[in-house]
Amino acid sequence: MQSKALSLAIDGFQAPSRMHALRHNELPHDIEFLLRLVSGDAEAERQAVEGTGRAPAFIISASEFFIEQVLFAPGADAYRVLGASSSVDIQILRRNMALLFRWLHPDTAPVHLREAGFLRVSAAWNQVKTPDRRSHYDAMQVEGRHKPSSAAHKHRSAAKHAIPKRLAQQLAQNKARLERPNRKRVGLISRVLLALFNRQPG
């Protein structure tokens, strides 16, 4: 039976535009199969070739592309980076972490993923590797989901200050209008006095 994860990986590899939707979907239940493929598991590769009829190089490239685009997508949380959901136990997270590190080994990893991928996996694992860290991370994730976005906050802040700002502008305009006639009168008196003082005696 063909792997669901591998089918999605091949579809996305052939039509990259589909990857955008996959980034927001739940991960396939057998994502471990892709991790085994990229980490050099010979048995997984044999099963993949038999199940798809594809060349090994194509299968590995499709699997790597899926991991890069879906697991390592910008904004992916620690669980997704590790190829799992927040409900899995620590053993699965540790197993996936080990498979990803094996794939990202300097002797085998694609150059463009070697350092960046290693840092993503390391950071994700450090956030959830102990019960205390995982509890703290989960709490922060919940808080982040309920916290207004910065854009919404800025919009509300602007709306909050919009009325006082308009009032200040209106007061300034009214003050300018009130002062304008006085300035004219002061200017006229000054000119009259200046003319009187500068008159030559007759």
C-alpha positions in Angstrom: 0.0 0.0 0.0 1.4 3.4 -1.0 2.3 5.9 1.7 -0.1 8.8 2.0 2.7 11.1 3.0 4.8 10.1 -0.1 1.8 10.6 -2.4 1.4 14.1 -1.1 5.1 14.7 -1.5 5.1 13.5 -5.1 2.0 15.6 -6.0 3.6 18.7 -4.4 6.9 18.1 -6.1 5.2 17.9 -9.5 2.9 20.8 -8.8 4.6 23.1 -6.2 1.6 25.5 -6.1 -0.2 22.8 -4.0 2.4 23.2 -1.2 0.7 26.4 0.0 -2.4 24.5 1.0 -0.4 21.6 2.5 1.3 24.0 4.9 -2.0 24.7 6.6 -3.3 21.1 6.6 -2.7 18.5 9.2 0.4 16.4 8.5 -0.3 12.9 7.1 -0.3 10.2 9.7 2.6 8.4 8.2 5.0 11.4 7.9 7.6 9.2 9.6 7.9 7.3 6.3 9.2 10.5 4.6 11.7 11.0 7.5 12.9 7.5 7.1 13.4 8.0 3.4 15.4 11.1 3.6 17.5 9.7 6.5 18.8 6.9 4.3 16.6 4.0 5.4 17.1 1.3 2.7 13.9 -0.6 3.6 11.8 2.5 3.3 13.4 3.3 0.0 12.7 -0.2 -1.3 9.1 0.1 -0.3 8.7 3.5 -1.9 10.2 2.3 -5.2 7.9 -0.7 -5.3 4.8 1.3 -4.3 5.3 4.1 -6.8 7.4 2.7 -9.6 9.6 5.9 -9.3 13.3 6.1 -9.3 15.0 6.4 -5.9 16.4 9.9 -6.7 13.0 11.2 -7.6 11.4 9.8 -4.4 14.1 11.3 -2.2 13.9 14.7 -3.9 10.1 14.8 -3.5 10.4 13.8 0.2 13.0 16.5 0.8 10.9 19.1 -0.9 7.9 18.2 1.2 9.9 18.5 4.4 11.4 21.8 3.4 8.1 23.4 2.2 5.7 22.0 4.8 7.7 21.1 8.0 10.2 23.9 7.7 7.7 26.5 6.4 8.0 30.0 7.8 5.9 30.2 11.0 5.7 26.4 11.6 5.6 25.6 15.3 8.0 23.3 17.0 5.8 20.2 16.6 5.4 20.7 12.9 9.1 21.2 12.4 9.6 17.8 14.1 7.0 16.2 11.9 4.3 15.8 14.5 1.3 17.3 16.3 1.1 18.6 19.8 -0.8 15.5 21.0 2.1 13.0 20.4 4.3 11.6 23.2 7.9 12.5 23.6 9.1 9.2 22.2 7.7 10.2 18.8 9.2 13.6 18.9 12.6 12.2 19.9 12.5 9.6 17.1 11.6 12.2 14.5 14.3 14.5 15.7 16.8 11.8 15.4 15.7 11.0 11.8 15.9 14.7 10.8 19.3 15.1 12.3 20.5 12.0 10.5 19.2 13.6 7.2 20.8 16.9 8.0 24.2 15.4 8.7 26.9 17.4 6.9 27.9 14.3 4.8 24.4 13.8 3.4 22.3 17.0 3.8 21.5 19.2 0.8 23.7 22.2 1.0 20.9 24.8 1.1 19.2 23.0 4.0 22.2 21.9 6.0 22.7 24.8 8.5 19.2 26.3 8.4 17.5 23.0 8.8 19.8 21.9 11.6 19.1 25.1 13.5 15.3 24.8 13.0 15.2 21.2 14.3 17.6 22.0 17.2 15.4 25.0 18.3 12.2 23.0 18.0 13.6 20.1 20.0 14.9 22.4 22.7 11.4 23.9 23.1 9.7 20.6 23.9 12.3 18.1 25.0 11.4 18.1 28.7 7.9 18.2 30.4 8.6 21.6 31.8 9.7 23.2 28.6 6.9 21.6 26.7 4.3 22.9 29.1 5.7 26.3 28.9 5.8 26.2 25.1 2.2 24.9 24.9 1.1 27.7 27.2 2.9 30.3 25.1 1.3 28.9 21.9 -2.2 29.1 23.5 -1.5 32.7 24.6 -0.3 33.6 21.1 -3.4 32.2 19.5 -5.6 34.4 21.8 -3.4 37.5 21.6 -4.6 40.1 19.0 -2.4 40.5 16.0 -0.1 43.5 15.9 -2.0 44.8 12.9 -5.3 44.7 14.8 -3.8 46.3 17.8 -2.4 49.2 15.7 -5.8 49.6 14.1 -7.6 49.9 17.4 -4.9 52.2 18.8 -5.2 54.5 15.8 -9.0 54.5 16.2 -8.7 55.2 19.9 -6.6 58.3 19.3 -8.4 59.5 16.1 -11.0 61.6 17.8 -8.7 63.5 20.2 -6.4 64.1 17.2 -9.2 65.5 15.1 -10.3 67.7 18.0 -6.8 69.1 18.5 -6.6 69.9 14.8 -10.0 71.6 14.9 -9.0 73.7 17.9 -5.8 74.7 16.2 -7.7 75.8 13.1 -10.3 77.8 15.2 -7.4 79.5 17.1 -5.8 80.4 13.9 -9.0 81.9 12.6 -9.6 83.9 15.8 -6.0 85.3 15.8 -6.1 86.3 12.2 -8.2 89.5 12.6 -6.2 90.6 15.6 -3.0 90.2 13.7 -4.5 92.4 11.0 -5.5 95.1 13.5 -2.1 95.0 15.1 -0.4 95.3 11.8 -2.6 98.3 10.8 -1.9 100.2 14.1 1.8 99.6 13.7 1.8 101.0 10.2 -0.2 104.1 11.3 2.1 104.8 14.2 5.2 104.3 12.1 3.8 106.7 9.5 3.1 109.4 12.2 6.6 109.1 13.7 8.3 109.2 10.4 6.4 112.4 9.2 8.6 115.3 8.5 7.7 118.5 10.3 5.8 120.9 8.0 
